[in-house]
Amino acid sequence: MNEERNRGLNEEVVVRYAASAVVGIMEWWFLNDIPLPPVEMAEQIGMLLDRRL
């Protein structure tokens, strides 16, 4: 966790928030008949997770 950016936030809340976001993205991906190739989807999610919450 980025300490300065997340000061005052509970780490468990931040982790659950991020996990929910990933699940939501995957749900969108499947419900829209996989509009992006799996490799691209994995790269996109990886870039989002690398942004440091």
C-alpha positions in Angstrom: 0.0 0.0 0.0 1.2 3.5 -0.8 1.4 4.9 2.8 1.1 8.6 2.0 -1.8 8.1 -0.4 -3.8 5.7 1.8 -3.2 7.3 5.2 -6.1 6.7 7.4 -7.5 3.8 5.3 -7.7 0.3 6.7 -5.5 -2.1 4.6 -8.2 -4.8 4.6 -10.7 -2.3 3.2 -8.3 -1.2 0.4 -7.6 -4.9 -0.5 -11.3 -5.7 -0.6 -11.9 -2.6 -2.7 -9.3 -3.7 -5.2 -10.5 -7.3 -5.3 -14.0 -6.1 -6.0 -12.8 -4.0 -8.9 -11.0 -6.9 -10.5 -14.0 -9.1 -10.1 -16.2 -6.4 -11.7 -13.8 -6.1 -14.6 -13.8 -9.9 -15.2 -17.6 -10.0 -15.0 -17.8 -7.2 -17.6 -15.3 -9.1 -19.8 -17.4 -12.4 -19.7 -20.8 -10.7 -20.0 -19.6 -8.8 -23.1 -18.4 -12.0 -24.9 -14.7 -11.5 -24.1 -14.2 -8.3 -26.2 -10.4 -8.3 -25.5 -8.0 -11.2 -25.9 -7.0 -12.9 -22.6 -3.4 -11.7 -22.8 -4.5 -8.1 -23.3 -7.0 -8.4 -20.4 -4.3 -9.7 -18.1 -2.0 -6.9 -19.1 -4.6 -4.3 -18.5 -5.5 -5.6 -15.1 -1.8 -5.9 -14.2 -1.2 -2.3 -15.2 -4.1 -1.2 -13.0 -2.8 -3.2 -10.0 0.7 -1.8 -10.5 -0.6 1.8 -10.0 -0.3 1.2 -6.3 -3.5 1.9 -4.5 
